[in-house]
């Protein structure tokens, strides 16, 4: 039996038995998009398939650096960090090519923890879409830098003076891709074997930077593919003595790294609903309202998409990243790019997202805001023609400039509370405020160079 044909508990059990595995790999995704996981003994895994399993709720009580939040209501010392109930999704079964015949499954939380679980959050938004008669399709694309470094060497160097895989600025370079063809093709092979197929892989502008466009699928599976790509591409690279970074912007010398999302909707009969010929951009009313909702809510939901302090270093004029909630038809200077085409390919590109996204949360924000726009028939502004950076936009379209400001906007958003629930909004905003406070404790190189002597 092939791993990707597994859909039921019985099929998952049968495949584990067929392979004679003593252990199975299981992962669950936290609020930063990090896969937390473990190896489970076969008997324990089978029991977890049937009755669920327990996982310490600390994964929602600490940050990406395992530092515990200081003002968390959901869990903490006051609750004694109890176990939360979780379940395994058999349909997420994957081969792990780097570990012989090992299998990997994703899980998600149930009960009280479902309120803050990213995968469950996206499920709820998808349920909303289906209740409206729509089936969402999504594709993610990621830019990432590749380094001839290891986790030890980057720390020994203090994350400075790192050696990129290749030198120079060579976007879409056939030379670089051909010289490094073994690297490229082995990554493509890994992605195919783990059912996160890449439609396009090419060099981007900058030394050692690549862009991978993952094939579109339904929204939940697209998020699964994206989170697995970010983790297992790094696993694959580090096993070869290399490192990848998905930071939004790792160096001021180069443009930021995008994590654009492409979204479309179909009706219950499988018919695309974004296309209507003879209109501007071939946009149907549904697509126009979808874009209107995305534009209206982008400033309020930005913390769910630009989720790190570093995310805001990318959102500056002239570096292929938006600075306001703008939209246009085939306009890459806007936050939302409507891509006209045949009915099946008509879609909107959510260009505000960077490579550092938690795919579940970013897709939930992009999809949820569009659905909200359809529900309320929100009309977008007139599309931007030409360079959006050179325009003056209404104040309500301005993005928050820091993560802390974005978290404040999320807390105050009634639309966010309607879409995602009070439990998620309050807990998630708290985690982003914590992230900003941790950053404020740091003394940056810029501060030292500017003030050390002269002040």
C-alpha positions as CSV (number, residue, x, y, z in Angstrom):
1,X,0.0,0.0,0.0
2,X,1.2,3.5,-0.9
3,X,1.4,6.0,2.0
4,X,-0.6,8.6,0.2
5,X,-3.5,6.2,-0.5
6,X,-4.1,6.0,3.3
7,X,-7.4,7.6,4.3
8,X,-8.8,5.6,7.2
9,X,-7.6,4.3,10.6
10,X,-7.8,0.8,9.3
11,X,-5.6,1.6,6.3
12,X,-3.0,3.4,8.5
13,X,-2.8,0.4,10.9
14,X,-2.5,-2.0,7.9
15,X,0.4,0.0,6.4
16,X,2.3,0.1,9.7
17,X,1.9,-3.6,10.0
18,X,2.9,-4.2,6.4
19,X,6.2,-2.3,6.8
20,X,6.9,-4.0,10.2
21,X,7.6,-0.6,11.8
22,X,8.6,-0.6,15.5
23,X,7.9,3.1,15.7
24,X,6.0,5.8,13.7
25,X,6.8,9.5,13.5
26,X,4.0,11.9,14.6
27,X,4.0,15.7,14.4
28,X,1.7,18.5,15.6
29,X,2.0,22.2,14.6
30,X,2.3,25.1,17.1
31,X,1.4,28.7,16.7
32,X,4.7,29.6,15.0
33,X,4.3,26.9,12.4
34,X,6.9,24.7,14.0
35,X,6.3,21.0,13.9
36,X,6.6,19.5,17.4
37,X,6.7,15.7,17.4
38,X,8.0,12.4,18.6
39,X,8.4,8.8,17.6
40,X,5.6,6.6,18.9
41,X,6.0,2.8,19.5
42,X,3.8,0.9,17.1
43,X,1.3,-0.3,19.7
44,X,1.0,3.1,21.2
45,X,0.5,4.6,17.7
46,X,-2.3,2.1,16.9
47,X,-4.0,3.0,20.2
48,X,-3.6,6.7,19.4
49,X,-5.3,6.2,16.0
50,X,-8.3,4.6,17.6
51,X,-8.7,6.7,20.8
52,X,-6.6,9.8,20.4
53,X,-3.5,10.7,22.3
54,X,-2.2,13.1,24.9
55,X,0.3,15.9,24.2
56,X,1.5,18.4,26.7
57,X,-0.2,21.8,26.1
58,X,3.1,23.6,26.7
59,X,3.3,23.8,22.9
60,X,0.8,26.6,23.2
61,X,2.5,28.1,26.3
62,X,5.9,28.8,24.9
63,X,7.5,30.5,21.9
64,X,9.6,29.2,19.1
65,X,12.7,29.3,21.4
66,X,10.9,27.3,24.1
67,X,10.6,30.3,26.4
68,X,7.4,30.3,28.4
69,X,5.0,33.2,28.0
70,X,4.7,35.4,31.0
71,X,1.0,36.2,30.8
72,X,-0.7,33.2,29.2
73,X,-4.2,32.4,30.4
74,X,-4.6,29.2,28.4
75,X,-1.9,27.3,30.1
76,X,1.1,27.9,32.4
77,X,2.3,27.3,35.9
78,X,-1.2,28.2,37.1
79,X,-2.7,25.2,35.2
80,X,0.4,23.0,35.8
81,X,0.8,22.4,32.1
82,X,-1.7,19.5,31.7
83,X,-1.9,17.1,28.7
84,X,-4.3,18.1,26.0
85,X,-6.2,15.6,23.8
86,X,-5.2,15.2,20.2
87,X,-6.1,13.0,17.3
88,X,-4.1,11.7,14.3
89,X,-5.4,12.4,10.8
90,X,-4.7,9.2,8.8
91,X,-5.0,11.0,5.5
92,X,-1.7,12.9,6.3
93,X,0.4,9.7,6.1
94,X,3.7,10.3,4.3
95,X,6.8,8.4,3.5
96,X,10.0,9.8,5.1
97,X,12.6,9.3,2.3
98,X,15.5,10.1,4.6
99,X,14.5,7.3,7.1
100,X,14.2,4.2,5.0
101,X,10.6,3.0,5.3
102,X,9.5,5.3,8.1
103,X,6.0,6.8,8.1
104,X,5.0,10.3,9.3
105,X,1.5,11.5,10.3
106,X,0.2,14.9,11.4
107,X,-2.1,15.3,14.4
108,X,-4.3,18.1,15.7
109,X,-5.8,19.1,19.0
110,X,-9.3,18.5,20.3
111,X,-11.3,19.8,23.3
112,X,-10.3,23.1,24.8
113,X,-6.9,23.1,22.9
114,X,-8.8,23.0,19.5
115,X,-9.6,26.7,20.1
116,X,-5.9,27.7,19.7
117,X,-4.7,24.8,17.4
118,X,-3.7,26.3,14.0
119,X,-4.8,23.2,12.0
120,X,-8.2,23.2,13.7
121,X,-8.6,26.9,13.1
122,X,-8.1,26.4,9.4
123,X,-10.6,23.6,9.4
124,X,-13.2,25.9,10.9
125,X,-12.7,28.5,8.2
126,X,-13.0,25.7,5.6
127,X,-16.2,24.6,7.2
128,X,-17.5,28.2,6.9
129,X,-16.6,28.1,3.1
130,X,-18.4,24.8,2.6
131,X,-21.4,26.1,4.5
132,X,-21.5,28.9,2.0
133,X,-21.4,26.4,-0.9
134,X,-17.7,26.9,-1.7
135,X,-14.6,24.6,-1.9
136,X,-11.4,26.5,-1.6
137,X,-8.2,25.7,-3.5
138,X,-4.8,27.0,-2.4
139,X,-1.2,26.9,-3.5
140,X,1.8,28.2,-1.6
141,X,5.2,29.3,-3.0
142,X,8.3,30.0,-0.9
143,X,11.5,31.8,-1.4
144,X,14.4,30.6,0.7
145,X,18.2,31.2,1.0
146,X,20.5,28.2,0.9
147,X,23.8,28.3,2.8
148,X,26.9,26.1,2.9
149,X,26.6,26.1,6.7
150,X,25.5,23.9,9.6
151,X,23.5,24.7,12.8
152,X,26.8,24.7,14.6
153,X,28.7,26.9,12.2
154,X,26.1,29.6,12.0
155,X,26.1,30.0,15.7
156,X,29.9,29.9,15.9
157,X,29.9,32.8,13.4
158,X,27.2,34.6,15.3
159,X,25.0,34.4,12.1
160,X,27.4,36.8,10.3
161,X,29.7,36.2,7.3
162,X,27.7,33.2,6.2
163,X,28.6,31.4,3.0
164,X,25.8,31.3,0.4
165,X,25.3,28.2,-1.8
166,X,26.1,30.4,-4.8
167,X,27.4,33.9,-5.3
168,X,25.8,36.8,-7.2
169,X,22.4,37.9,-8.3
170,X,21.1,35.5,-10.8
171,X,17.3,35.2,-10.9
172,X,15.9,32.5,-13.2
173,X,19.5,31.4,-13.8
174,X,19.9,28.3,-16.0
175,X,23.7,28.5,-15.2
176,X,23.2,28.2,-11.5
177,X,20.4,25.7,-11.7
178,X,22.5,23.5,-14.0
179,X,25.7,23.6,-12.0
180,X,23.7,22.8,-8.8
181,X,21.3,20.4,-10.6
182,X,22.0,17.5,-8.2
183,X,20.9,19.7,-5.3
184,X,17.8,20.9,-7.2
185,X,16.7,17.6,-8.5
186,X,17.2,15.8,-5.1
187,X,14.9,18.4,-3.5
188,X,12.3,17.9,-6.2
189,X,12.5,14.1,-5.7
190,X,12.0,14.5,-1.9
191,X,9.0,16.7,-2.5
192,X,7.4,14.2,-4.9
193,X,8.0,11.4,-2.5
194,X,6.4,13.3,0.4
195,X,3.4,14.5,-1.6
196,X,4.3,18.1,-1.7
197,X,4.9,18.3,-5.4
198,X,6.7,21.3,-6.7
199,X,5.4,22.8,-10.0
200,X,8.3,25.1,-10.4
201,X,11.8,25.6,-8.9
202,X,14.2,28.3,-9.9
203,X,16.8,30.7,-8.6
204,X,15.6,34.1,-7.4
205,X,17.4,37.4,-7.1
206,X,20.2,37.1,-4.6
207,X,23.1,34.7,-3.7
208,X,21.8,31.2,-3.2
209,X,18.1,32.0,-3.1
210,X,15.5,29.7,-4.6
211,X,11.8,29.8,-5.1
212,X,9.6,26.7,-5.0
213,X,6.0,26.8,-6.1
214,X,4.0,23.9,-4.6
215,X,1.2,22.4,-6.6
216,X,-2.3,23.6,-5.7
217,X,-4.8,21.4,-3.8
218,X,-7.6,21.8,-1.3
219,X,-7.0,24.4,1.4
220,X,-6.2,22.0,4.3
221,X,-3.9,19.8,2.2
222,X,-2.2,22.9,0.8
223,X,-1.4,24.0,4.4
224,X,-0.1,20.5,5.3
225,X,2.1,20.6,2.2
226,X,3.5,24.0,3.0
227,X,4.3,23.2,6.6
228,X,5.9,19.9,5.7
229,X,7.9,21.6,2.9
230,X,9.3,24.2,5.3
231,X,10.4,21.5,7.8
232,X,11.5,18.6,5.6
233,X,13.4,20.7,3.1
234,X,15.5,21.9,6.0
235,X,15.9,18.3,7.2
236,X,17.1,17.3,3.7
237,X,19.5,20.3,3.5
238,X,21.0,19.8,6.9
239,X,21.7,16.2,6.2
240,X,23.9,17.4,3.3
241,X,25.8,19.9,5.4
242,X,23.7,22.9,4.2
243,X,21.1,25.2,5.8
244,X,17.9,26.9,4.5
245,X,16.3,30.0,6.0
246,X,12.7,31.0,5.6
247,X,13.1,34.3,7.5
248,X,11.1,37.1,6.0
249,X,14.3,39.1,5.6
250,X,17.7,37.7,6.8
251,X,19.9,40.5,5.4
252,X,19.4,44.2,4.6
253,X,21.5,43.6,1.5
254,X,18.9,41.5,-0.2
255,X,15.1,41.6,-0.9
256,X,12.9,39.8,1.6
257,X,11.7,36.2,1.1
258,X,8.1,35.8,0.0
259,X,5.5,33.1,0.9
260,X,2.8,34.1,-1.5
261,X,-0.5,32.2,-1.4
262,X,-2.8,31.6,-4.4
263,X,-6.5,31.2,-3.7
264,X,-9.6,30.3,-5.7
265,X,-13.1,28.9,-5.0
266,X,-15.4,26.4,-6.7
267,X,-19.1,25.7,-6.1
268,X,-20.6,22.5,-4.9
269,X,-20.6,21.2,-8.5
270,X,-16.9,21.8,-8.8
271,X,-17.3,24.8,-11.1
272,X,-14.9,27.8,-10.6
273,X,-16.7,30.9,-9.4
274,X,-14.1,33.6,-9.7
275,X,-14.3,34.0,-13.5
276,X,-16.8,36.0,-15.5
277,X,-15.8,37.0,-19.0
278,X,-16.4,40.5,-20.3
279,X,-15.7,42.2,-17.0
280,X,-12.6,44.0,-15.8
281,X,-10.0,41.3,-15.0
282,X,-12.7,38.7,-15.9
283,X,-13.8,39.0,-12.2
284,X,-17.1,37.7,-11.1
285,X,-19.1,39.4,-8.3
286,X,-18.0,36.7,-5.9
287,X,-14.3,37.3,-6.7
288,X,-14.7,41.0,-6.4
289,X,-16.3,40.7,-3.0
290,X,-13.7,38.2,-2.0
291,X,-10.9,40.6,-2.9
292,X,-12.9,43.4,-1.1
293,X,-13.0,41.4,2.1
294,X,-9.3,40.6,1.9
295,X,-8.4,44.3,1.3
296,X,-10.7,45.5,4.1
297,X,-9.4,43.1,6.7
298,X,-5.7,42.9,5.8
299,X,-4.6,45.6,8.3
300,X,-6.7,43.9,11.1
301,X,-5.5,40.4,10.4
302,X,-1.8,41.2,9.5
303,X,-0.5,39.6,12.7
304,X,-1.7,36.2,11.5
305,X,0.2,36.6,8.3
306,X,3.2,38.7,9.2
307,X,3.7,36.8,12.5
308,X,7.3,37.6,13.5
309,X,9.2,40.8,14.4
310,X,11.3,40.2,11.3
311,X,8.3,40.1,9.0
312,X,8.0,43.9,9.2
313,X,11.5,44.4,7.9
314,X,10.3,43.0,4.6
315,X,7.2,45.3,4.3
316,X,9.0,48.3,2.9
317,X,8.6,50.1,-0.5
318,X,10.5,48.9,-3.6
319,X,11.5,45.4,-2.4
320,X,8.7,43.4,-4.0
321,X,6.6,43.5,-0.8
322,X,3.4,45.6,-0.2
323,X,3.1,48.4,2.4
324,X,-0.6,49.0,2.2
325,X,-3.8,46.9,1.6
326,X,-3.9,47.5,-2.2
327,X,-5.0,45.4,-5.1
328,X,-4.6,45.4,-8.8
329,X,-5.0,43.2,-11.9
330,X,-1.6,41.6,-12.8
331,X,0.1,44.1,-10.5
332,X,3.0,42.8,-8.4
333,X,3.4,46.1,-6.5
334,X,0.1,45.4,-4.7
335,X,-0.8,43.3,-1.7
336,X,-3.4,41.4,-3.7
337,X,-2.8,40.5,-7.3
338,X,-5.8,39.3,-9.3
339,X,-4.6,36.9,-12.0
340,X,-7.0,36.6,-14.9
341,X,-7.1,33.5,-17.0
342,X,-9.3,30.6,-17.9
343,X,-12.1,29.8,-15.4
344,X,-10.0,27.1,-13.8
345,X,-6.9,29.3,-13.3
346,X,-8.5,32.6,-12.3
347,X,-7.2,33.4,-8.8
348,X,-6.0,36.0,-6.4
349,X,-2.4,36.0,-5.2
350,X,-2.0,37.1,-1.5
351,X,1.4,38.8,-1.8
352,X,1.7,40.1,1.7
353,X,2.7,36.7,3.0
354,X,6.4,36.0,3.6
355,X,8.3,32.8,3.8
356,X,8.1,32.9,7.6
357,X,4.3,32.3,7.7
358,X,2.5,29.6,9.7
359,X,0.7,28.2,6.7
360,X,-2.5,27.3,8.6
361,X,-2.9,30.8,10.1
362,X,-2.0,32.7,6.9
363,X,-4.4,30.6,4.8
364,X,-7.1,31.0,7.4
365,X,-6.6,34.8,7.3
366,X,-6.5,35.0,3.5
367,X,-9.5,32.7,3.0
368,X,-11.5,33.9,6.0
369,X,-11.3,37.5,5.1
370,X,-12.4,36.7,1.5
371,X,-15.4,34.8,2.7
372,X,-16.3,37.7,5.0
373,X,-16.2,39.9,2.0
374,X,-18.6,37.6,0.1
375,X,-20.9,37.5,3.1
376,X,-21.0,41.3,3.4
377,X,-20.6,42.0,-0.3
378,X,-17.6,44.3,0.3
379,X,-16.6,46.3,-2.7
380,X,-12.8,46.8,-3.1
381,X,-11.3,50.1,-4.0
382,X,-10.5,50.8,-7.6
383,X,-7.7,48.6,-8.8
384,X,-4.2,50.2,-8.8
385,X,-2.7,50.7,-12.2
386,X,1.0,51.2,-12.2
387,X,3.3,51.5,-9.2
388,X,1.4,51.2,-6.0
389,X,4.4,52.4,-4.0
390,X,4.1,55.9,-5.6
391,X,0.4,56.3,-4.7
392,X,-1.0,57.8,-1.5
393,X,-3.5,55.4,-0.1
394,X,-6.4,56.0,2.4
395,X,-5.3,55.8,6.0
396,X,-7.5,52.7,6.7
397,X,-5.4,50.8,4.1
398,X,-2.1,51.3,5.9
399,X,-0.5,48.3,7.4
400,X,0.5,48.2,11.1
401,X,4.3,48.9,11.2
402,X,5.2,46.6,14.0
403,X,4.1,43.2,15.3
404,X,2.9,44.8,18.5
405,X,0.7,47.2,16.6
406,X,-0.6,44.4,14.4
407,X,-1.5,42.4,17.5
408,X,-3.4,45.4,18.9
409,X,-5.4,45.6,15.6
410,X,-6.2,41.9,15.8
411,X,-7.5,42.1,19.4
412,X,-9.8,45.1,18.4
413,X,-11.1,43.4,15.2
414,X,-14.7,42.2,15.6
415,X,-14.4,40.5,12.2
416,X,-11.5,38.5,13.4
417,X,-13.4,37.4,16.5
418,X,-16.3,36.4,14.3
419,X,-14.1,34.4,12.0
420,X,-11.7,32.8,14.4
421,X,-13.2,33.1,17.9
422,X,-12.4,35.0,21.0
423,X,-10.2,32.2,22.5
424,X,-7.9,32.2,19.5
425,X,-7.7,35.9,19.0
426,X,-6.9,36.7,22.6
427,X,-4.3,33.9,23.0
428,X,-2.6,34.5,19.6
429,X,-2.4,38.3,20.1
430,X,-0.8,37.6,23.5
431,X,1.9,35.5,21.9
432,X,2.7,38.2,19.4
433,X,2.9,40.9,22.1
434,X,5.3,38.6,23.9
435,X,7.4,38.2,20.8
436,X,7.7,42.0,20.4
437,X,8.7,42.4,24.1
438,X,11.4,39.7,23.7
439,X,12.7,41.6,20.7
440,X,12.8,44.9,22.7
441,X,15.2,43.3,25.2
442,X,17.8,42.9,22.4
443,X,20.6,45.4,21.6
444,X,21.0,45.4,17.9
445,X,24.2,45.9,15.8
446,X,22.6,49.1,14.4
447,X,22.3,50.6,17.9
448,X,25.9,49.7,18.8
449,X,27.3,51.2,15.6
450,X,25.2,54.3,15.9
451,X,25.5,55.2,19.6
452,X,28.4,53.3,21.1
453,X,30.9,56.1,20.7
454,X,29.1,59.3,19.7
455,X,26.3,59.6,22.2
